[in-house]
């Protein structure tokens, strides 16, 4: 039987939120064979519990349960679905501190960031609780005599959600709240590194009143749990947040069943600072864009380009601000926490070594920290050449790479020189330049003179190989709905 050392924590008030079994069909369920997988605290390396590891057959059975629940859930009045989502939101806010502390224990991010993520996660539930009540029939001017034309938006059916470890609560609610508001039922697989946050949300969903089978959390290994979903034609849509490499695999594996795919994939964001920018503001925002979530963020600024006339001043101020960042366990609420796993640390080391070999300068950091094997110091690399690996791959960690540019055209070309197209950051006070550059950047989102741009009311997503579809806003719910065209003759 799986269990969790988290239940002994005195800083978590409601220990019923700490669940180690999968949640399927309204029941907390062990794997049939008793199989489990361990979850560890990245700050200490200590185990925080063992969670049920479902088999492929058990994962497939979860689709049976969701399919059975779909008819009743989709037939409910939108106001009924809205009321349950609203209660879910209220429970998340009421249990904000416990949810944040559970997240820190398994993910490692600073406590203040975890609290912010719970607020962010809850905002999607609140938003879609309201959006669920919006009209879903659109009248269209008829092109035929004596005919009335309507477009109906109807829920697709069972939706599979695959969520990452870096935002274990927000990525689940952003997907699930939209699908549930639309009238779909859900089978969700949280990352095996951070399952407790998803299971805690399932506990609150049960308290909120989701009927059995509507919202299911299937824990285990992704290569075991997910293939039955990509193979099952009853799973009509699949939403995934993660690497472009895994996104391509899911794309191929979903082809035979022609699923609707919603994917948020790699980022590799550029941040461009022009000489006419407010330099202090640009430095402050660049620190946020680079080091939030210890750099483990698809929106993280991976490539910083600064106009040459202000380059030295920017690098000096940015380096000093980076040196001031504190590093420590998430519960200490420092600026930066540990990285998620050894592979993440090794990637920082490889990118730094490669950049230095190509002639970059190490301004600060550049090594593991003595607090533990997964702690890596906030690092600044300057004069990074175009051929350095860090300018071609997501670092996904606390390493900032900075290079100068001379012309607007050069900055745009270097920013666009990537297969990714999620977000770009732009700092300038010239309105004409802002317009030109924002138009020229080949990204789904552009942040001008600021870092935070995401939220429930906006359509989040990228271009090129950064994904498909949009999450958030009305469009996020419509991703899980089909358009039915009805043409009626009243004659």
C-alpha positions as semicolon CSV with decimal commas, in nm:
position;residue;x (nm);y (nm);z (nm)
1;X;0,000;0,000;0,000
2;X;0,150;0,339;-0,095
3;X;0,202;0,595;0,174
4;X;0,354;0,935;0,245
5;X;0,585;1,078;0,505
6;X;0,412;1,409;0,434
7;X;0,129;1,309;0,666
8;X;0,362;1,360;0,963
9;X;0,437;1,720;0,866
10;X;0,307;1,963;1,127
11;X;0,310;2,256;0,882
12;X;0,034;2,096;0,669
13;X;-0,295;2,148;0,850
14;X;-0,525;1,924;0,642
15;X;-0,337;1,598;0,598
16;X;-0,635;1,449;0,412
17;X;-0,500;1,645;0,113
18;X;-0,198;1,414;0,108
19;X;-0,303;1,124;-0,111
20;X;-0,082;0,842;-0,237
21;X;-0,338;0,645;-0,435
22;X;-0,468;0,721;-0,783
23;X;-0,815;0,873;-0,808
24;X;-1,037;0,693;-1,060
25;X;-1,414;0,670;-1,075
26;X;-1,454;0,861;-0,751
27;X;-1,237;0,614;-0,558
28;X;-0,884;0,627;-0,418
29;X;-0,723;0,321;-0,569
30;X;-0,402;0,122;-0,525
31;X;-0,237;-0,038;-0,826
32;X;-0,366;-0,393;-0,863
33;X;-0,023;-0,542;-0,810
34;X;0,062;-0,304;-0,529
35;X;0,322;-0,132;-0,748
36;X;0,445;0,209;-0,636
37;X;0,708;0,468;-0,726
38;X;0,903;0,695;-0,489
39;X;0,876;1,073;-0,471
40;X;1,166;1,271;-0,327
41;X;1,227;1,620;-0,197
42;X;1,477;1,778;-0,441
43;X;1,618;1,998;-0,165
44;X;1,722;1,706;0,055
45;X;1,703;1,396;-0,163
46;X;1,488;1,234;0,105
47;X;1,179;1,032;0,021
48;X;0,849;1,201;0,094
49;X;0,639;0,900;0,000
50;X;0,543;0,626;-0,242
51;X;0,256;0,665;-0,488
52;X;0,050;0,406;-0,674
53;X;0,196;0,308;-1,012
54;X;-0,087;0,206;-1,243
55;X;-0,041;-0,050;-1,517
56;X;-0,138;0,004;-1,880
57;X;-0,451;-0,204;-1,826
58;X;-0,554;0,007;-1,527
59;X;-0,489;0,325;-1,723
60;X;-0,709;0,196;-2,005
61;X;-0,982;0,116;-1,753
62;X;-0,979;0,480;-1,640
63;X;-1,097;0,575;-1,989
64;X;-1,389;0,333;-1,949
65;X;-1,490;0,515;-1,631
66;X;-1,455;0,861;-1,790
67;X;-1,651;0,754;-2,096
68;X;-1,932;0,622;-1,881
69;X;-1,947;0,948;-1,684
70;X;-1,945;1,167;-1,995
71;X;-2,313;1,136;-2,085
72;X;-2,440;1,266;-1,752
73;X;-2,171;1,532;-1,709
74;X;-2,216;1,677;-2,058
75;X;-2,596;1,678;-2,011
76;X;-2,584;1,884;-1,694
77;X;-2,694;2,243;-1,716
78;X;-2,395;2,472;-1,762
79;X;-2,494;2,638;-1,435
80;X;-2,452;2,306;-1,253
81;X;-2,104;2,251;-1,389
82;X;-2,024;2,612;-1,306
83;X;-2,133;2,571;-0,944
84;X;-1,905;2,272;-0,891
85;X;-1,610;2,450;-1,049
86;X;-1,679;2,752;-0,830
87;X;-1,671;2,535;-0,517
88;X;-1,345;2,381;-0,636
89;X;-1,196;2,729;-0,672
90;X;-1,312;2,832;-0,325
91;X;-1,164;2,520;-0,170
92;X;-0,831;2,583;-0,342
93;X;-0,817;2,933;-0,199
94;X;-0,917;2,809;0,146
95;X;-0,638;2,549;0,138
96;X;-0,381;2,769;-0,036
97;X;-0,110;2,731;0,227
98;X;-0,135;2,352;0,248
99;X;-0,133;2,317;-0,131
100;X;0,173;2,541;-0,154
101;X;0,363;2,345;0,109
102;X;0,283;2,014;-0,056
103;X;0,416;2,159;-0,381
104;X;0,739;2,280;-0,223
105;X;0,797;1,937;-0,067
106;X;0,789;1,760;-0,404
107;X;0,894;2,031;-0,650
108;X;1,137;2,243;-0,449
109;X;1,037;2,592;-0,563
110;X;1,045;2,877;-0,310
111;X;0,739;2,891;-0,087
112;X;0,629;3,236;-0,207
113;X;0,641;3,113;-0,568
114;X;0,437;2,808;-0,470
115;X;0,174;3,028;-0,308
116;X;0,166;3,237;-0,624
117;X;0,120;2,926;-0,833
118;X;-0,179;2,817;-0,624
119;X;-0,338;3,158;-0,681
120;X;-0,262;3,127;-1,052
121;X;-0,400;2,772;-1,066
122;X;-0,716;2,875;-0,885
123;X;-0,769;3,168;-1,122
124;X;-0,828;2,927;-1,411
125;X;-1,092;2,740;-1,214
126;X;-1,265;3,065;-1,122
127;X;-1,250;3,188;-1,483
128;X;-1,391;2,871;-1,634
129;X;-1,660;2,849;-1,368
130;X;-1,793;3,167;-1,525
131;X;-1,711;3,075;-1,885
132;X;-1,909;2,751;-1,849
133;X;-2,229;2,957;-1,839
134;X;-2,168;3,146;-2,162
135;X;-2,402;3,077;-2,456
136;X;-2,270;2,809;-2,691
137;X;-2,504;2,854;-2,986
138;X;-2,419;3,108;-3,254
139;X;-2,662;3,229;-3,516
140;X;-2,526;3,275;-3,866
141;X;-2,682;3,473;-4,150
142;X;-2,824;3,211;-4,382
143;X;-2,700;3,177;-4,737
144;X;-3,009;2,971;-4,831
145;X;-3,370;3,086;-4,875
146;X;-3,617;2,968;-4,608
147;X;-3,337;2,823;-4,395
148;X;-3,211;2,905;-4,049
149;X;-2,845;2,839;-3,972
150;X;-2,692;2,775;-3,630
151;X;-2,356;2,666;-3,499
152;X;-2,358;2,455;-3,183
153;X;-2,054;2,406;-2,962
154;X;-2,060;2,061;-2,803
155;X;-1,812;1,885;-2,572
156;X;-1,581;1,642;-2,746
157;X;-1,588;1,358;-2,494
158;X;-1,306;1,213;-2,286
159;X;-0,996;1,434;-2,271
160;X;-0,648;1,318;-2,169
161;X;-0,422;1,563;-1,988
162;X;-0,047;1,519;-1,936
163;X;0,107;1,772;-1,702
164;X;0,468;1,863;-1,610
165;X;0,662;1,887;-1,285
166;X;0,757;2,256;-1,300
167;X;0,401;2,387;-1,248
168;X;0,222;2,082;-1,106
169;X;-0,096;2,264;-1,000
170;X;-0,139;2,542;-1,255
171;X;-0,085;2,327;-1,563
172;X;-0,347;2,081;-1,439
173;X;-0,615;2,340;-1,362
174;X;-0,552;2,539;-1,681
175;X;-0,632;2,228;-1,881
176;X;-0,885;2,052;-1,659
177;X;-1,101;2,353;-1,573
178;X;-1,144;2,435;-1,942
179;X;-1,228;2,076;-2,037
180;X;-1,468;2,028;-1,745
181;X;-1,642;2,360;-1,813
182;X;-1,692;2,251;-2,173
183;X;-1,867;1,934;-2,054
184;X;-1,583;1,688;-2,113
185;X;-1,459;1,428;-1,868
186;X;-1,091;1,401;-1,783
187;X;-0,819;1,143;-1,738
188;X;-0,501;1,316;-1,622
189;X;-0,143;1,199;-1,572
190;X;0,073;1,419;-1,348
191;X;0,449;1,397;-1,368
192;X;0,586;1,109;-1,160
193;X;0,815;1,364;-0,993
194;X;0,526;1,576;-0,860
195;X;0,208;1,368;-0,822
196;X;0,101;1,492;-0,478
197;X;-0,014;1,834;-0,601
198;X;-0,249;1,677;-0,855
199;X;-0,384;1,428;-0,604
200;X;-0,450;1,709;-0,355
201;X;-0,650;1,890;-0,623
202;X;-0,846;1,570;-0,685
203;X;-0,929;1,552;-0,314
204;X;-1,064;1,908;-0,329
205;X;-1,249;1,825;-0,651
206;X;-1,421;1,539;-0,474
207;X;-1,522;1,772;-0,191
208;X;-1,646;2,024;-0,449
209;X;-1,886;1,765;-0,592
210;X;-1,742;1,628;-0,914
211;X;-1,942;1,314;-0,987
212;X;-1,747;0,984;-0,999
213;X;-1,555;0,938;-1,323
214;X;-1,559;1,304;-1,427
215;X;-1,212;1,396;-1,300
216;X;-0,960;1,112;-1,279
217;X;-0,593;1,122;-1,178
218;X;-0,388;0,826;-1,300
219;X;-0,044;0,803;-1,142
220;X;0,253;0,601;-1,260
221;X;0,514;0,602;-1,533
222;X;0,422;0,808;-1,839
223;X;0,549;0,545;-2,089
224;X;0,310;0,298;-1,923
225;X;0,009;0,517;-1,849
226;X;-0,014;0,733;-2,161
227;X;-0,001;0,489;-2,460
228;X;-0,345;0,339;-2,382
229;X;-0,485;0,690;-2,411
230;X;-0,319;0,775;-2,742
231;X;-0,440;0,440;-2,880
232;X;-0,801;0,478;-2,762
233;X;-1,034;0,646;-3,011
234;X;-1,271;0,740;-2,728
235;X;-1,009;0,985;-2,603
236;X;-1,101;1,263;-2,840
237;X;-0,846;1,523;-2,733
238;X;-0,507;1,524;-2,566
239;X;-0,347;1,823;-2,397
240;X;0,021;1,814;-2,307
241;X;0,275;2,051;-2,155
242;X;0,638;1,947;-2,184
243;X;0,930;1,915;-2,419
244;X;0,904;1,942;-2,796
245;X;1,066;1,599;-2,824
246;X;0,789;1,431;-2,623
247;X;0,530;1,643;-2,802
248;X;0,645;1,503;-3,135
249;X;0,615;1,150;-2,997
250;X;0,259;1,212;-2,874
251;X;0,174;1,370;-3,210
252;X;0,286;1,054;-3,392
253;X;0,119;0,819;-3,148
254;X;-0,214;1,006;-3,170
255;X;-0,227;1,002;-3,549
256;X;-0,411;0,673;-3,589
257;X;-0,701;0,794;-3,376
258;X;-0,694;1,150;-3,523
259;X;-0,711;1,326;-3,190
260;X;-0,741;1,696;-3,129
261;X;-0,405;1,802;-2,982
262;X;-0,335;2,099;-2,758
263;X;0,035;2,129;-2,680
264;X;0,257;2,374;-2,500
265;X;0,611;2,270;-2,587
266;X;0,960;2,422;-2,567
267;X;1,022;2,795;-2,529
268;X;1,383;2,917;-2,571
269;X;1,266;3,278;-2,530
270;X;1,473;3,576;-2,643
271;X;1,488;3,898;-2,441
272;X;1,590;4,205;-2,641
273;X;1,707;4,527;-2,476
274;X;1,743;4,836;-2,695
275;X;1,952;5,137;-2,600
276;X;1,640;5,352;-2,561
277;X;1,498;5,123;-2,290
278;X;1,473;5,211;-1,922
279;X;1,786;5,018;-1,824
280;X;1,700;4,970;-1,457
281;X;1,357;4,839;-1,551
282;X;1,507;4,613;-1,818
283;X;1,751;4,461;-1,568
284;X;1,479;4,407;-1,308
285;X;1,245;4,242;-1,557
286;X;1,525;4,033;-1,710
287;X;1,606;3,893;-1,365
288;X;1,242;3,788;-1,329
289;X;1,226;3,646;-1,680
290;X;1,542;3,440;-1,630
291;X;1,531;3,317;-1,271
292;X;1,163;3,259;-1,187
293;X;1,109;2,896;-1,084
294;X;1,490;2,872;-1,067
295;X;1,492;2,906;-1,446
296;X;1,280;2,593;-1,489
297;X;1,011;2,764;-1,691
298;X;0,922;2,738;-2,059
299;X;0,877;3,117;-2,052
300;X;1,227;3,168;-1,916
301;X;1,451;3,413;-2,103
302;X;1,713;3,177;-2,243
303;X;1,884;3,425;-2,479
304;X;1,943;3,787;-2,376
305;X;2,042;4,031;-2,653
306;X;2,147;4,384;-2,557
307;X;2,227;4,676;-2,788
308;X;2,602;4,737;-2,782
309;X;2,596;5,098;-2,661
310;X;2,434;4,990;-2,329
311;X;2,572;4,636;-2,323
312;X;2,845;4,685;-2,061
313;X;2,617;4,879;-1,830
314;X;2,341;4,619;-1,859
315;X;2,579;4,327;-1,795
316;X;2,727;4,496;-1,488
317;X;2,388;4,572;-1,334
318;X;2,242;4,233;-1,427
319;X;2,541;4,053;-1,276
320;X;2,516;4,246;-0,950
321;X;2,142;4,172;-0,929
322;X;2,211;3,804;-0,994
323;X;2,475;3,790;-0,720
324;X;2,217;3,927;-0,477
325;X;1,978;3,637;-0,534
326;X;1,958;3,390;-0,248
327;X;1,968;3,013;-0,293
328;X;1,826;2,754;-0,057
329;X;1,549;2,503;0,022
330;X;1,205;2,610;-0,092
331;X;1,071;2,619;0,264
332;X;1,333;2,884;0,348
333;X;1,166;3,098;0,079
334;X;1,489;3,206;-0,087
335;X;1,491;3,350;-0,439
336;X;1,605;3,022;-0,594
337;X;1,554;2,660;-0,497
338;X;1,704;2,330;-0,610
339;X;1,672;2,196;-0,961
340;X;1,437;1,905;-1,017
341;X;1,684;1,625;-1,084
342;X;2,043;1,535;-1,164
343;X;1,984;1,558;-1,540
344;X;1,883;1,922;-1,498
345;X;2,202;2,004;-1,309
346;X;2,414;1,819;-1,562
347;X;2,257;2,027;-1,840
348;X;2,359;2,351;-1,666
349;X;2,714;2,223;-1,635
350;X;2,727;2,116;-2,000
351;X;2,591;2,447;-2,130
352;X;2,827;2,654;-1,917
353;X;3,130;2,446;-2,016
354;X;3,038;2,465;-2,384
355;X;2,985;2,842;-2,374
356;X;3,320;2,896;-2,204
357;X;3,493;2,674;-2,458
358;X;3,346;2,894;-2,732
359;X;3,482;3,210;-2,572
360;X;3,207;3,332;-2,339
361;X;3,300;3,502;-2,011
362;X;3,178;3,375;-1,673
363;X;3,057;3,679;-1,479
364;X;2,930;3,490;-1,174
365;X;2,820;3,148;-1,056
366;X;2,893;2,858;-1,284
367;X;2,900;2,566;-1,043
368;X;2,702;2,348;-0,807
369;X;2,634;2,487;-0,464
370;X;2,737;2,314;-0,143
371;X;2,382;2,302;-0,005
372;X;2,305;1,981;-0,191
373;X;2,356;1,790;-0,516
374;X;2,064;1,959;-0,694
375;X;2,154;2,318;-0,606
376;X;2,318;2,516;-0,888
377;X;2,430;2,874;-0,846
378;X;2,267;3,159;-1,036
379;X;2,502;3,209;-1,328
380;X;2,572;3,486;-1,579
381;X;2,760;3,429;-1,905
382;X;2,851;3,734;-2,114
383;X;2,979;3,767;-2,470
384;X;2,819;3,436;-2,557
385;X;2,887;3,355;-2,925
386;X;2,606;3,244;-3,161
387;X;2,747;2,892;-3,195
388;X;2,729;2,818;-2,821
389;X;2,491;2,535;-2,733
390;X;2,299;2,751;-2,488
391;X;2,177;2,965;-2,779
392;X;2,033;2,657;-2,951
393;X;1,884;2,457;-2,664
394;X;1,667;2,540;-2,366
395;X;1,885;2,545;-2,057
396;X;1,586;2,518;-1,822
397;X;1,786;2,637;-1,527
398;X;1,950;2,941;-1,362
399;X;2,207;3,021;-1,632
400;X;2,172;3,356;-1,812
401;X;2,340;3,394;-2,152
402;X;2,398;3,750;-2,278
403;X;2,531;3,879;-2,612
404;X;2,550;4,222;-2,778
405;X;2,386;4,331;-3,104
406;X;2,434;4,634;-3,327
407;X;2,115;4,680;-3,530
408;X;1,744;4,622;-3,494
409;X;1,751;4,385;-3,790
410;X;2,026;4,178;-3,627
411;X;1,834;4,151;-3,301
412;X;1,520;4,033;-3,478
413;X;1,708;3,780;-3,689
414;X;1,889;3,631;-3,390
415;X;1,569;3,618;-3,184
416;X;1,385;3,437;-3,463
417;X;1,671;3,194;-3,533
418;X;1,508;2,905;-3,347
419;X;1,253;2,630;-3,406
420;X;1,065;2,759;-3,101
421;X;0,810;3,039;-3,088
422;X;0,644;3,061;-2,747
423;X;0,726;3,402;-2,598
424;X;0,966;3,691;-2,664
425;X;1,055;3,983;-2,437
426;X;1,119;4,332;-2,571
427;X;1,247;4,642;-2,391
428;X;1,225;4,980;-2,563
429;X;1,059;5,317;-2,506
430;X;1,021;5,398;-2,877
431;X;0,658;5,321;-2,974
432;X;0,742;5,286;-3,343
433;X;1,022;5,040;-3,268
434;X;0,797;4,844;-3,032
435;X;0,540;4,808;-3,307
436;X;0,794;4,707;-3,574
437;X;0,978;4,455;-3,359
438;X;0,668;4,302;-3,201
439;X;0,528;4,249;-3,552
440;X;0,853;4,092;-3,673
441;X;0,906;3,852;-3,383
442;X;0,785;3,501;-3,473
443;X;0,637;3,415;-3,136
444;X;0,288;3,350;-3,006
445;X;0,328;3,601;-2,724
446;X;0,534;3,920;-2,694
447;X;0,595;4,092;-2,359
448;X;0,689;4,460;-2,391
449;X;0,872;4,626;-2,100
450;X;0,745;4,363;-1,859
451;X;0,772;3,993;-1,779
452;X;0,436;3,876;-1,647
453;X;0,184;3,848;-1,929
454;X;-0,001;3,523;-1,864
455;X;-0,337;3,477;-1,693
456;X;-0,672;3,307;-1,725
457;X;-0,831;3,560;-1,967
458;X;-0,556;3,540;-2,234
459;X;-0,495;3,268;-2,498
460;X;-0,161;3,117;-2,398
461;X;0,040;2,937;-2,666
462;X;0,313;2,951;-2,923
463;X;0,402;2,914;-3,289
464;X;0,636;2,685;-3,482
465;X;0,750;2,392;-3,265
466;X;0,639;2,551;-2,941
467;X;0,303;2,388;-2,969
468;X;-0,050;2,369;-3,102
469;X;-0,367;2,544;-2,994
470;X;-0,421;2,781;-2,703
471;X;-0,491;2,750;-2,331
472;X;-0,680;3,004;-2,127
473;X;-0,950;3,248;-2,240
474;X;-1,260;3,140;-2,431
475;X;-1,038;2,970;-2,686
476;X;-0,902;2,739;-2,419
477;X;-1,248;2,595;-2,358
478;X;-1,330;2,577;-2,728
479;X;-1,024;2,354;-2,782
480;X;-1,229;2,080;-2,613
481;X;-1,549;2,141;-2,811
482;X;-1,673;2,048;-3,158
483;X;-1,869;2,275;-3,390
484;X;-2,194;2,126;-3,511
485;X;-2,358;2,306;-3,804
486;X;-2,739;2,286;-3,807
487;X;-2,939;2,407;-4,109
488;X;-3,317;2,409;-4,057
489;X;-3,591;2,458;-4,314
490;X;-3,907;2,609;-4,166
491;X;-4,109;2,584;-4,488
